[in-house]
Amino acid sequence: MGSIREALTGNGTSGALHEYPDNICNYYDPAQKETLKQGMVVAIETFISTGVEFADEAGDGWTLTIEDGSRVAQYEHTPIVTDGEPIIATLATR
């Protein structure tokens, strides 16, 4: 069974990739005090692994690799923060 890897987090993505707010946890972290504000677009990224806790970043600055050959998956949703229910800008596929 896999578990969420806390070493990788989501981020803001309103106008560019990987912008403020950064390090948006996909798990409960009482130390995270960031308040999302209306109009923010964020990437909530969940990383699951059956083995290693950390991934290594390849030289291209984008690709993540693992050493032990365990199974890994990444899933992302992009909500837009509103004054009511969020707008989910991503589609779930099966």
N, C-alpha and C positions, 0 to 999 in steps of 0.2 A: 504494500500500500504506500502511496506517495504522501508527502506532506509539503505544506507551503514553505518556501524558502524566504526567510525574512531579510536576507542580504540584498535582495533586489526589490525596488519600489517603483511606483508610478511617478508622474510629473505633470506639470501644466503643459498645455499644447494649444493655446489660444491662437497664436500667430506663427509660432515656430516650434520645431521639435525640441523637447527637453527644456522647457523654460519654467519660470516660477509659477506656482509653488513646486518645489522639488521634494523628493523623498516622501511621496504620499504612500503611506503604508497600506497594504492590502490585508491587514490583520489589525487587531486592537493593540494600540501602543499608547498607554496613558501619558507618555512624555510628548506625544505629538499634539501640539496646541493650535496648529494652523486652522483658521476659520475660512472655509471656502465662501466666496462672495458671488453674488448674482453676476452672471456673464462669463465667469471662468469656465474654461473647457479643460478637463483633466483626463489623463490616461490612468485608469486603474488597472495595473498589470499584476496578474497573479502568476507566479512561477512555482511549479510543482516538480519535485524530484523524488525518485525512489532511493536515492543514495546521497551524494555529496551535498553539503550545505552551501558551498560557494562555487561559482562559475568563473572561468578565466576569460578575460577579454582578448580577442584576437587583435592582431596588428592593424586591422582596418578600423578599429574603434567602434565597431558595430556588432560583430559576431561574438557570441558567447559559446565557449566550449567547456566540456567537463572531462576530468581525468579518468574516472572510474568506469565509464561505459554504462552507467545507470540510465534508466529512462527518465526523460524530462519533458515538460510541456509548459507552454506559456499561453495565457489567455488574457485578452484585454477588452475592456469596455471604455468608451469615451462618453461620459456624461457631460452635459452642459448644465451648469448650476443656474436655477431660476429662483424666483421668490415663492414658488410652489413645488410641484413635483419636478424632478430633473428630467431633461430630455436626453434619452440614450441615443447617441449618434451612430453607434455601431450595431451591426446585425449579428445575431447568433446564428451559426450554421452548424449543421450536423453532418 
